[in-house]
Amino acid sequence: MTLTLRPEPPPSRRKGAPERGAAPMMEHVRVTSPDLDQRAALEKAHVRLLLGALMFALLFGVLALRLTYATIWHPILPSQAQLAAMQPELDVTPPPPGRADITDRNGTILAVSLPGAELYADPRQVTDPAGAAARLATVLTGLDVPETEKKLASGKDFVYLDRKLTPPEELAVNQLGIPGVYFENSEKRHYPDGDLASHILGGVTVGGTGIAGVEEYFNKRLTSDPAPLALSIDAGIQSIVHHELASAVKEFKAPGGCAIVMNARTGEILAMSSLPDYDVNNFGAASHDSQFNKCVNGDYEPGSVFKLQTISMALDSGMIHYWDYFDTTHPLRVGHFTITDFEPAHVWMAVPQILNVSSNIGASRIATILGPKVEQAWLAKQGFLKPLDVQLPGPPMPQYPPLNQWGLATTMTVSFGAGIAVSPLALVTGVLPIVNGGIRYNPTLLAVNPNGPQPQGVRVMKQSTSDLMRKMMTNVVLSGTGTYASVPGYVVGGKTGTAQVVGPNGRYLLHTNNASFMAAFPMQDPQYVIYVLVLQPHPDATTHGFTTGGYIAAPAVARIIARIGPMLGILPAAGDQLAALDAAWTVPLQPTPPPGKSGLGPGNPLPPGANAFAYELMGEKPPPTPAQPAPEKAAKGPAPLLSASHARRRVRNGVMAPVYPLPGSHMTELESGAGHEES
């Protein structure tokens, strides 16, 4: 802002005109305001701040967009080499995984490892061993004070004091505050159902190592793979089988028994119970007898259940037909050995009737026609001449006479289940092909995935043989020795078994039997095989004084089928439907040959090619055969024997004596009080 000031003219010139030639006098003065300068400076600063803010906003916006792109839209991941470089190197081996759970086929836990603690000490740090032991005894029930004091005074650097501490005990010991006494984390194996499936599960040591059952067999799998091990058994069915077997054992005052349920089309074991059993949580306290698995590790003479094998073998060979009749009119005598039927019929019996009434004489006649080689080959193919293949430790070798000493009496006695001893599980396995169409499956304790690969069986007999055997087994339950195994609404087939018991001297005990029953259902589509064995039962009023399979074991099988049938989705039939099924799955007990066929019978007792034993049994000489080279002498080697007495067996009247026991001790059921069906 500029102001111009004009000065007053001099007095001399105020009244007159200005002097010519004189210049006017003027003074210019410039005045600047300080407020205006500050305002200008502020305006410049404002502009600069605004530009700076805009630049920072733009910069942060770009960074935000870049971060969003790099972390969300298109994250930049480290390379594998970078990750490997960042991975720390452990200088110690990681601890192995805990022991895997064991479940049934439906996921029910049968065995689980729970966290626990073990009590140990460093004796070098314990100043008063006697006092420490006394204090520990106040909270640990059952502690051996002298032994504990000895450990604490040993001078070692490590001793275990208790390896099974409960949580309350751990807390109580911790509150004692004893110097030198410590805890070590551990796992405790727990079995929620106690004695359920005890012989299948087995048990573990204090250190967690499998010592029996699947715990031992799958020890490596359970300690290396944390995934649960799914067994084939069904806990619900196992409970029913255990209960019914226990009821039969208790009712007949038996020292033990065995029961098995197996899938006929896969070999899966759905239930297997051996009595007496034990609480798996306390395996170490179980007696030897309780720990013994009678279903797998016990070898027993099967009795007449084995006639299923003999008749299947005969029909499958093609030499015998179901319409053939055999002479059962009188006992068979071999040296000092006599084979009889409890209720002699004094008639010629057809094959269905022989099975229906369980004729020892008829089975012996059939076996001698086929001869020892065919019998041995059949038993081998059915797995009866070698240890059973199953996921449990130590299945034993079956017991039978040396194959190169398989004489006439052996051929006869084995035909009805005497002179050979096999395990119950092997016996059940051998029945699977008889009812499922001829396919043999190995037994398994592992669940089979229905949507995965199925077990591959081996055909051991014709489909037609199996179909016919199913019908004859149905006869046994409907009208034969197994009527007490019938179940309303179900078509059940089966076979009774009553076997005499061998004593310490290798001879049969008088008035002592093992009673069993083998069943399958439903016979129009057999899916399950059930077996019950009651060892050395005592008769009562319900058995009319007998201890046969038909009276003792068959009712238990019936109760099991009635209870598990609906659980397995097998609904009972009724009325006309049931009657039609019964009619369709039976066969005449006294059949006639089909048109154009002939059968064996009076006047024609032996088929062409019958073994020489059959002629010898009839007291006749076999027809001459073309000369053949002499067979090579059988190689000698270790042979499975039933007892030491086998080495002393001798030939009587030119015929090999029966294997087990000696000939004079084999008694009929009438003489031994055994029952009404077989010896």
BELKAFEN-V687234 format. One record per residue. RES is the residue in one letter. PSI is psi in whole degrees, -180 to 180 (999 if undefined). OMEGA is omega in whole degrees, -180 to 180 (* if undefined). D_CENTER is the distance of its C-alpha to the mean C-alpha in Angstrom with 2 decimals. Layout:
<<RES & PSI & OMEGA & D_CENTER> <RES & PSI & OMEGA & D_CENTER>>
//
This chain:
<<M & 127 & -176 & 112.67> <T & 131 & 178 & 116.30> <L & 141 & 176 & 119.39> <T & 125 & -179 & 123.02> <L & 131 & 178 & 125.84> <R & 124 & 179 & 129.45> <P & 157 & 178 & 132.07> <E & 142 & 176 & 135.29> <P & 157 & 178 & 138.37> <P & 155 & -178 & 141.09> <P & -39 & -177 & 143.78> <S & -14 & -175 & 146.43> <R & 10 & -177 & 144.68> <R & -31 & -175 & 143.54> <K & -8 & -177 & 146.69> <G & 177 & 180 & 147.64> <A & 156 & -180 & 146.28> <P & 153 & -180 & 144.23> <E & 133 & -179 & 145.88> <R & 136 & 176 & 146.03> <G & -8 & -179 & 143.90> <A & 138 & -177 & 141.85> <A & 142 & 180 & 138.00> <P & 149 & -178 & 136.00> <M & 122 & 179 & 133.91> <M & 152 & 180 & 130.13> <E & 123 & -179 & 127.11> <H & 130 & 179 & 123.46> <V & 124 & 179 & 120.75> <R & 130 & -180 & 116.90> <V & 124 & -180 & 114.56> <T & 135 & -179 & 110.66> <S & 129 & 178 & 108.25> <P & -29 & 179 & 105.27> <D & -38 & -179 & 102.99> <L & -38 & 179 & 103.05> <D & -41 & -180 & 101.78> <Q & -40 & -180 & 98.86> <R & -39 & 180 & 97.85> <A & -42 & 179 & 97.83> <A & -40 & 179 & 95.71> <L & -39 & 179 & 93.19> <E & -41 & 177 & 92.95> <K & -42 & -180 & 92.18> <A & -40 & 179 & 89.49> <H & -43 & -180 & 87.89> <V & -44 & -179 & 87.73> <R & -41 & 178 & 86.23> <L & -42 & 180 & 83.57> <L & -43 & 179 & 82.65> <L & -40 & 178 & 82.29> <G & -41 & 179 & 80.17> <A & -42 & 179 & 77.89> <L & -39 & 180 & 77.49> <M & -44 & 178 & 76.67> <F & -41 & 179 & 74.06> <A & -43 & 179 & 72.52> <L & -42 & -180 & 72.36> <L & -47 & 179 & 70.83> <F & -33 & 176 & 68.15> <G & -43 & 178 & 67.45> <V & -43 & 179 & 66.92> <L & -41 & 180 & 64.63> <A & -43 & 178 & 62.64> <L & -40 & -179 & 62.26> <R & -42 & 178 & 61.24> <L & -42 & 178 & 58.61> <T & -42 & 179 & 57.27> <Y & -42 & -174 & 57.11> <A & -24 & -176 & 55.52> <T & -24 & -176 & 52.88> <I & -57 & -176 & 52.14> <W & -45 & -177 & 53.44> <H & 76 & -176 & 52.86> <P & 146 & 179 & 51.25> <I & 111 & -177 & 51.78> <L & 150 & 177 & 48.52> <P & 152 & 179 & 48.47> <S & 164 & 178 & 47.70> <Q & -35 & 179 & 44.65> <A & -40 & 178 & 46.99> <Q & -43 & 179 & 48.19> <L & -43 & 180 & 44.71> <A & -37 & -180 & 43.77> <A & -30 & -179 & 46.95> <M & -16 & -177 & 46.17> <Q & 127 & 180 & 42.63> <P & 147 & 178 & 42.76> <E & 122 & 180 & 41.64> <L & 136 & 178 & 39.33> <D & 6 & 176 & 40.38> <V & 153 & 179 & 37.14> <T & 130 & 180 & 33.53> <P & 148 & 180 & 31.58> <P & 146 & 180 & 29.02> <P & 156 & 179 & 25.40> <P & 158 & 178 & 23.23> <G & 165 & -179 & 21.46> <R & 130 & -176 & 17.85> <A & 155 & 176 & 15.73> <D & 158 & 171 & 14.05> <I & 130 & -179 & 10.36> <T & 166 & 172 & 10.03> <D & -176 & -175 & 8.40> <R & -19 & -178 & 9.28> <N & 6 & 178 & 12.83> <G & 1 & 177 & 13.42> <T & 129 & -177 & 13.54> <I & 126 & 177 & 13.58> <L & -28 & 179 & 11.49> <A & 135 & -178 & 13.09> <V & 147 & 177 & 16.38> <S & 124 & -180 & 19.23> <L & 148 & 179 & 22.62> <P & 141 & -180 & 26.02> <G & -168 & -179 & 27.68> <A & 150 & 175 & 30.52> <E & 142 & -178 & 31.42> <L & 126 & 178 & 34.92> <Y & 172 & -178 & 36.89> <A & 156 & 169 & 40.57> <D & 96 & -174 & 43.25> <P & -24 & -180 & 45.30> <R & -21 & -179 & 48.29> <Q & -4 & -179 & 48.63> <V & 113 & -176 & 48.36> <T & -26 & -177 & 51.95> <D & 82 & -177 & 51.33> <P & -43 & -178 & 48.20> <A & -44 & 180 & 49.08> <G & -40 & 179 & 49.76> <A & -43 & 179 & 46.64> <A & -42 & 180 & 44.43> <A & -41 & 180 & 46.22> <R & -40 & 178 & 45.81> <L & -36 & -179 & 42.08> <A & -22 & -179 & 41.70> <T & -19 & -178 & 43.18> <V & -13 & 180 & 40.23> <L & 105 & -179 & 37.30> <T & 133 & 177 & 36.49> <G & 8 & 179 & 35.94> <L & 132 & 177 & 37.33> <D & 100 & -174 & 38.84> <V & -50 & 179 & 42.31> <P & -42 & -180 & 43.79> <E & -40 & 178 & 40.86> <T & -43 & 178 & 40.91> <E & -39 & 179 & 44.68> <K & -41 & 179 & 44.32> <K & -44 & -177 & 41.95> <L & -22 & 180 & 44.30> <A & 8 & -173 & 47.26> <S & -21 & -178 & 45.68> <G & 2 & 178 & 47.34> <K & 172 & 179 & 44.21> <D & -6 & -179 & 43.43> <F & 127 & 173 & 39.83> <V & 141 & 173 & 38.03> <Y & 138 & 176 & 35.00> <L & -36 & 178 & 35.97> <D & 123 & -176 & 32.84> <R & 7 & -179 & 29.52> <K & 52 & -180 & 28.05> <L & 137 & 171 & 30.77> <T & 158 & 179 & 30.35> <P & -43 & 178 & 32.31> <P & -37 & 179 & 35.09> <E & -39 & 179 & 35.43> <E & -44 & 179 & 35.69> <L & -43 & -178 & 38.44> <A & -42 & 179 & 40.26> <V & -41 & 180 & 40.31> <N & -36 & -180 & 41.47> <Q & -20 & 177 & 44.34> <L & -31 & 178 & 45.50> <G & 42 & -179 & 46.44> <I & 122 & 178 & 46.39> <P & 140 & 178 & 47.55> <G & -2 & 179 & 45.23> <V & 128 & -173 & 42.06> <Y & 171 & 178 & 39.62> <F & 148 & 177 & 36.22> <E & 126 & 179 & 33.52> <N & 142 & -180 & 30.94> <S & -180 & 175 & 27.33> <E & 140 & 178 & 23.85> <K & 126 & 180 & 22.26> <R & 129 & -177 & 18.52> <H & 138 & 179 & 18.11> <Y & 102 & -172 & 15.50> <P & -31 & -174 & 17.13> <D & 13 & 173 & 15.82> <G & -104 & -175 & 16.67> <D & 0 & -179 & 15.12> <L & 124 & 180 & 12.53> <A & 35 & -175 & 9.10> <S & -42 & -177 & 11.14> <H & -21 & 175 & 9.94> <I & -46 & -178 & 6.32> <L & -45 & 179 & 8.29> <G & -98 & -178 & 11.15> <G & 171 & 179 & 14.16> <V & 161 & 176 & 16.81> <T & 175 & 177 & 20.46> <V & -33 & 179 & 23.39> <G & 0 & 177 & 23.69> <G & 21 & 177 & 20.20> <T & 134 & -180 & 18.76> <G & 135 & -176 & 15.29> <I & -11 & 179 & 16.07> <A & 166 & 176 & 12.99> <G & -155 & -180 & 9.22> <V & -22 & 175 & 7.59> <E & -37 & 178 & 10.98> <E & -46 & -175 & 12.72> <Y & -41 & -178 & 10.95> <F & 28 & -175 & 11.18> <N & -45 & -179 & 14.36> <K & -43 & 179 & 16.63> <R & -42 & -177 & 14.73> <L & -25 & -178 & 14.49> <T & -6 & -179 & 18.17> <S & -19 & -179 & 19.58> <D & 115 & -177 & 18.12> <P & -10 & -180 & 18.59> <A & 141 & 179 & 16.61> <P & 144 & 176 & 13.62> <L & 112 & -177 & 10.15> <A & 117 & 178 & 8.58> <L & 166 & -179 & 4.91> <S & -17 & -174 & 5.00> <I & 153 & 175 & 5.58> <D & 118 & -174 & 9.33> <A & -37 & 179 & 10.95> <G & -45 & 179 & 14.01> <I & -39 & 177 & 12.80> <Q & -41 & 180 & 10.87> <S & -42 & 179 & 14.29> <I & -46 & -179 & 16.24> <V & -43 & 179 & 14.52> <H & -44 & -178 & 14.95> <H & -46 & -177 & 18.50> <E & -37 & 177 & 19.56> <L & -44 & 179 & 18.41> <A & -37 & 179 & 20.19> <S & -43 & 180 & 23.20> <A & -43 & 179 & 23.50> <V & -42 & -180 & 23.20> <K & -44 & -177 & 25.81> <E & -40 & -175 & 28.08> <F & 16 & 173 & 28.40> <K & 44 & -178 & 28.51> <A & 149 & 177 & 25.79> <P & -11 & 180 & 24.62> <G & 180 & 180 & 20.95> <G & 180 & -177 & 18.57> <C & 143 & 176 & 15.20> <A & 141 & -176 & 13.78> <I & 140 & 169 & 11.16> <V & 126 & -176 & 11.09> <M & 142 & 175 & 10.27> <N & 122 & -174 & 11.85> <A & -14 & -174 & 14.85> <R & -1 & 177 & 15.62> <T & -19 & -175 & 12.61> <G & 4 & 180 & 10.34> <E & 136 & 177 & 7.44> <I & 111 & 180 & 5.80> <L & -27 & 178 & 7.41> <A & 144 & 176 & 7.96> <M & 116 & -176 & 8.27> <S & 133 & 177 & 11.24> <S & 131 & -180 & 13.52> <L & 142 & 0 & 17.02> <P & 156 & 178 & 18.72> <D & -160 & -173 & 16.32> <Y & 164 & 174 & 17.37> <D & 118 & -176 & 17.69> <V & -26 & 179 & 15.54> <N & -16 & -179 & 18.56> <N & 51 & -175 & 20.63> <F & -41 & -175 & 18.61> <G & -24 & -178 & 21.88> <A & -5 & -178 & 23.59> <A & 144 & 178 & 21.14> <S & 164 & 179 & 22.67> <H & -40 & -180 & 21.59> <D & -38 & 179 & 20.97> <S & -35 & -180 & 18.76> <Q & -18 & -176 & 16.65> <F & 122 & -180 & 16.38> <N & 100 & -177 & 13.16> <K & -24 & -179 & 15.02> <C & -31 & -174 & 12.30> <V & -42 & -173 & 11.69> <N & -7 & 179 & 14.79> <G & 132 & 174 & 17.30> <D & 124 & -179 & 19.64> <Y & 148 & 172 & 21.61> <E & 128 & -173 & 24.25> <P & -19 & -176 & 22.85> <G & -155 & -170 & 26.26> <S & -6 & 169 & 27.38> <V & -29 & -178 & 24.00> <F & -13 & 177 & 24.74> <K & -23 & 174 & 27.76> <L & -37 & 178 & 25.60> <Q & -44 & -177 & 25.33> <T & -45 & -176 & 29.04> <I & -35 & 175 & 30.34> <S & -44 & 178 & 28.16> <M & -44 & -177 & 29.45> <A & -47 & -179 & 32.98> <L & -38 & -177 & 33.05> <D & -24 & -180 & 31.50> <S & -24 & -177 & 34.11> <G & -10 & 179 & 36.93> <M & -26 & -177 & 38.92> <I & 140 & 176 & 37.93> <H & 157 & -175 & 38.21> <Y & -16 & 178 & 37.12> <W & 4 & 177 & 40.83> <D & 144 & 180 & 41.56> <Y & 147 & -177 & 42.76> <F & 150 & -175 & 42.44> <D & 107 & 175 & 44.59> <T & 29 & -175 & 43.00> <T & -17 & -177 & 46.41> <H & 157 & 178 & 46.30> <P & 157 & 178 & 44.02> <L & 129 & -176 & 43.30> <R & 126 & 177 & 44.78> <V & 105 & -175 & 43.96> <G & -122 & 178 & 46.07> <H & 12 & -174 & 45.40> <F & 130 & -178 & 42.09> <T & 130 & 176 & 42.11> <I & 126 & -179 & 39.50> <T & 168 & 168 & 40.16> <D & 147 & -178 & 38.83> <F & -41 & 178 & 38.85> <E & 84 & -177 & 40.95> <P & 132 & -179 & 43.05> <A & -22 & -179 & 44.09> <H & 37 & 178 & 46.85> <V & 169 & 170 & 46.34> <W & 127 & -177 & 45.02> <M & 142 & 171 & 41.58> <A & 166 & -176 & 40.05> <V & -47 & -180 & 36.45> <P & -38 & -180 & 35.18> <Q & -35 & 178 & 36.99> <I & -44 & 178 & 35.65> <L & -37 & -175 & 32.06> <N & -42 & -179 & 33.22> <V & 0 & 178 & 34.88> <S & 61 & -178 & 32.66> <S & 119 & 175 & 35.60> <N & -38 & -179 & 35.15> <I & -46 & -180 & 38.52> <G & -44 & 179 & 37.67> <A & -40 & 179 & 34.42> <S & -43 & 178 & 36.40> <R & -46 & -178 & 39.13> <I & -45 & -177 & 36.78> <A & -38 & -179 & 35.05> <T & -28 & 176 & 38.43> <I & -40 & -179 & 39.63> <L & -37 & 177 & 36.83> <G & 168 & -173 & 37.10> <P & -34 & -178 & 34.92> <K & -44 & 178 & 34.46> <V & -41 & 180 & 33.03> <E & -45 & 180 & 30.79> <Q & -42 & -180 & 29.53> <A & -39 & 179 & 29.01> <W & -46 & -179 & 26.98> <L & -37 & 179 & 24.72> <A & -43 & -179 & 24.30> <K & -28 & 178 & 23.46> <Q & 2 & 174 & 20.79> <G & 17 & -176 & 19.20> <F & -2 & -177 & 20.56> <L & 13 & 178 & 22.72> <K & 163 & 179 & 20.35> <P & 147 & -178 & 17.24> <L & 142 & 178 & 13.97> <D & 101 & -180 & 12.39> <V & 158 & -174 & 8.68> <Q & 59 & 175 & 7.27> <L & 148 & -178 & 8.43> <P & 137 & 166 & 12.15> <G & 36 & 171 & 14.71> <P & 134 & -174 & 14.03> <P & 168 & 173 & 17.66> <M & 131 & 174 & 20.29> <P & 158 & -178 & 21.07> <Q & 126 & -179 & 24.53> <Y & 167 & -177 & 27.34> <P & 162 & 176 & 31.02> <P & 136 & -176 & 32.43> <L & -29 & -180 & 32.51> <N & 5 & 176 & 36.21> <Q & 30 & -176 & 36.96> <W & 88 & -174 & 35.33> <G & -168 & -178 & 38.32> <L & -49 & -177 & 39.29> <A & -38 & 177 & 37.96> <T & -45 & 179 & 34.56> <T & -40 & -178 & 34.41> <M & -49 & -175 & 35.27> <T & -37 & 178 & 33.03> <V & -29 & -178 & 29.88> <S & -27 & 177 & 30.67> <F & 26 & 169 & 29.89> <G & 24 & 174 & 27.06> <A & 153 & -180 & 29.18> <G & 7 & 174 & 29.75> <I & 142 & -179 & 26.22> <A & 126 & 180 & 23.12> <V & 166 & 179 & 19.52> <S & 152 & 177 & 16.15> <P & -38 & -179 & 14.99> <L & -38 & 176 & 11.84> <A & -37 & -180 & 14.45> <L & -44 & 179 & 16.73> <V & -42 & 180 & 14.60> <T & -37 & 180 & 13.91> <G & -15 & 180 & 17.70> <V & -20 & -179 & 18.49> <L & -52 & -179 & 16.92> <P & -24 & -180 & 20.06> <I & -28 & -177 & 22.33> <V & -16 & -174 & 21.62> <N & 8 & -180 & 20.68> <G & 5 & 173 & 23.85> <G & 9 & -177 & 23.27> <I & 127 & 178 & 20.42> <R & 129 & 176 & 17.82> <Y & 143 & 171 & 14.44> <N & 143 & 177 & 12.15> <P & 148 & 179 & 8.77> <T & 145 & 176 & 6.05> <L & 8 & 178 & 2.46> <L & 137 & -180 & 5.35> <A & 137 & 178 & 7.63> <V & 126 & 178 & 10.75> <N & 118 & -178 & 13.98> <P & -21 & -180 & 16.26> <N & 2 & -179 & 19.20> <G & -167 & 178 & 18.15> <P & 138 & -179 & 17.97> <Q & 154 & 179 & 16.26> <P & 142 & 179 & 14.70> <Q & 111 & 179 & 17.68> <G & 179 & 180 & 17.93> <V & 130 & 179 & 20.81> <R & 127 & -180 & 23.45> <V & -8 & 177 & 24.13> <M & 167 & -178 & 26.45> <K & 152 & 175 & 28.85> <Q & -40 & -178 & 28.21> <S & -35 & 177 & 31.10> <T & -45 & 179 & 29.60> <S & -44 & -180 & 26.43> <D & -42 & -179 & 28.69> <L & -39 & 179 & 30.81> <M & -37 & 178 & 28.04> <R & -40 & -180 & 26.70> <K & -40 & -180 & 30.22> <M & -33 & 176 & 30.66> <M & -34 & 176 & 27.40> <T & -38 & 176 & 28.76> <N & -43 & -176 & 31.95> <V & -39 & -178 & 30.24> <V & -34 & -178 & 29.12> <L & -37 & -173 & 32.39> <S & 2 & -176 & 34.82> <G & -144 & -175 & 33.33> <T & -7 & -176 & 31.62> <G & 29 & -175 & 28.70> <T & -26 & -180 & 30.77> <Y & -3 & 176 & 29.13> <A & 1 & -179 & 25.92> <S & 144 & -179 & 27.89> <V & 124 & -180 & 27.02> <P & 129 & 177 & 29.84> <G & -10 & -177 & 29.46> <Y & 144 & 173 & 26.72> <V & 105 & -176 & 27.22> <V & 138 & 173 & 24.94> <G & 155 & -179 & 24.97> <G & -171 & 178 & 23.96> <K & 133 & 177 & 25.11> <T & 157 & 175 & 25.94> <G & 128 & 175 & 25.46> <T & 114 & -176 & 27.59> <A & 135 & 175 & 27.59> <Q & 156 & -174 & 30.03> <V & 133 & -179 & 28.93> <V & 133 & 179 & 30.25> <G & -180 & -178 & 32.19> <P & -26 & -178 & 33.00> <N & 8 & 179 & 35.92> <G & 5 & 178 & 33.92> <R & 156 & 179 & 35.35> <Y & 140 & 175 & 33.88> <L & 141 & 179 & 34.35> <L & 141 & 174 & 36.65> <H & 31 & -179 & 35.51> <T & 122 & -178 & 31.88> <N & 161 & 163 & 29.04> <N & 128 & -176 & 25.33> <A & 134 & -177 & 24.89> <S & 163 & 173 & 22.18> <F & 133 & 177 & 21.84> <M & 128 & -177 & 19.97> <A & 160 & 172 & 20.25> <A & 150 & 178 & 19.73> <F & 158 & -17 & 20.98> <P & 141 & -170 & 22.99> <M & -18 & 175 & 24.82> <Q & -20 & 176 & 26.90> <D & 74 & -172 & 23.83> <P & 124 & -180 & 20.83> <Q & -27 & -176 & 17.63> <Y & 144 & 176 & 15.42> <V & 134 & -178 & 15.45> <I & 135 & 180 & 15.44> <Y & 135 & 176 & 16.12> <V & 130 & 178 & 17.66> <L & 123 & 176 & 19.19> <V & 120 & -175 & 21.74> <L & 126 & 173 & 23.19> <Q & 56 & -179 & 26.98> <P & 160 & 174 & 27.78> <H & 137 & -178 & 31.32> <P & 160 & 172 & 33.17> <D & -170 & -175 & 34.78> <A & -32 & -178 & 37.17> <T & -19 & -178 & 34.61> <T & 5 & 178 & 33.81> <H & 30 & 177 & 37.52> <G & 1 & -179 & 37.03> <F & 158 & 176 & 34.41> <T & 51 & -178 & 30.91> <T & 164 & 178 & 29.63> <G & -34 & -179 & 26.40> <G & -34 & -180 & 28.41> <Y & -35 & -171 & 29.57> <I & -52 & -171 & 26.74> <A & -34 & -176 & 23.37> <A & -43 & 178 & 24.47> <P & -37 & 178 & 25.44> <A & -40 & 177 & 22.08> <V & -42 & 180 & 20.46> <A & -43 & -180 & 23.24> <R & -38 & 179 & 22.61> <I & -47 & -179 & 18.91> <I & -43 & -179 & 19.97> <A & -33 & -177 & 22.86> <R & -36 & -176 & 20.81> <I & -19 & -179 & 17.85> <G & -56 & 179 & 20.09> <P & -34 & 179 & 21.87> <M & -32 & -179 & 18.80> <L & 5 & 179 & 17.51> <G & 17 & 179 & 21.01> <I & 103 & -176 & 22.24> <L & 143 & -179 & 25.67> <P & 152 & 175 & 27.67> <A & 172 & -179 & 30.84> <A & 164 & 172 & 34.16> <G & -134 & -176 & 37.63> <D & -34 & 180 & 38.80> <Q & -45 & 180 & 35.60> <L & -41 & 179 & 33.60> <A & -39 & 180 & 36.45> <A & -39 & 178 & 36.53> <L & -44 & 179 & 32.82> <D & -42 & -179 & 33.25> <A & -37 & -177 & 36.28> <A & -27 & -175 & 34.71> <W & 42 & 170 & 31.71> <T & 171 & -179 & 33.63> <V & 148 & 179 & 35.97> <P & 138 & 179 & 39.19> <L & -24 & 177 & 38.85> <Q & 72 & -174 & 42.21> <P & 161 & 173 & 42.28> <T & 150 & -179 & 45.24> <P & 145 & 175 & 45.18> <P & 161 & 179 & 45.44> <P & 133 & 179 & 48.93> <G & 0 & 180 & 49.97> <K & 154 & 174 & 47.29> <S & 157 & -178 & 47.81> <G & 168 & 176 & 45.49> <L & 152 & -180 & 45.31> <G & -168 & 178 & 47.06> <P & 132 & -178 & 50.20> <G & -17 & 178 & 52.49> <N & 66 & -170 & 49.74> <P & -20 & -174 & 46.92> <L & 141 & 178 & 45.54> <P & 164 & 174 & 44.79> <P & 140 & 179 & 46.21> <G & 9 & 179 & 44.26> <A & 145 & -179 & 42.96> <N & 154 & -180 & 41.97> <A & -27 & 179 & 44.63> <F & -35 & -179 & 42.50> <A & -40 & 178 & 43.16> <Y & -40 & 180 & 46.89> <E & -38 & 179 & 46.71> <L & -30 & 179 & 45.03> <M & -2 & -178 & 47.95> <G & 21 & -179 & 50.48> <E & 164 & 176 & 51.57> <K & 139 & 179 & 51.84> <P & 154 & 178 & 49.89> <P & 151 & -179 & 52.09> <P & 145 & 178 & 53.22> <T & 157 & 179 & 51.20> <P & 142 & -179 & 52.47> <A & 138 & 179 & 52.69> <Q & 153 & 178 & 49.84> <P & 145 & 179 & 49.53> <A & 134 & -179 & 48.25> <P & 148 & 177 & 44.55> <E & 147 & 180 & 43.76> <K & 132 & -178 & 42.85> <A & 138 & 179 & 39.15> <A & 137 & 180 & 38.25> <K & 147 & 179 & 37.57> <G & 179 & 180 & 34.58> <P & 130 & -179 & 31.96> <A & 139 & 180 & 30.62> <P & 129 & -179 & 27.78> <L & 157 & 179 & 29.50> <L & -27 & 178 & 28.61> <S & 170 & -179 & 31.21> <A & -20 & -178 & 34.30> <S & -17 & -178 & 36.42> <H & -33 & -179 & 35.42> <A & -17 & -178 & 37.68> <R & 10 & -178 & 40.53> <R & 150 & -177 & 40.00> <R & 157 & 179 & 43.23> <V & 132 & 180 & 44.52> <R & 125 & 179 & 46.27> <N & 36 & 177 & 48.82> <G & 3 & -178 & 47.68> <V & 136 & -180 & 44.11> <M & 133 & 180 & 41.08> <A & 156 & 179 & 39.90> <P & 157 & -171 & 36.41> <V & -50 & -165 & 33.79> <Y & 113 & -1 & 32.46> <P & -156 & 179 & 34.40> <L & 158 & -171 & 38.10> <P & -44 & -174 & 39.90> <G & -12 & -175 & 41.86> <S & -8 & -179 & 38.92> <H & 112 & -175 & 37.11> <M & 154 & 174 & 38.26> <T & 163 & 180 & 38.12> <E & -31 & 179 & 36.47> <L & -40 & -179 & 39.99> <E & -33 & -176 & 40.97> <S & -4 & -178 & 37.86> <G & 28 & -172 & 37.62> <A & -34 & -179 & 34.16> <G & -157 & -169 & 34.63> <H & 8 & -172 & 35.64> <E & -53 & -176 & 33.39> <E & 170 & 178 & 32.58> <S & 999 & * & 32.72>>
//
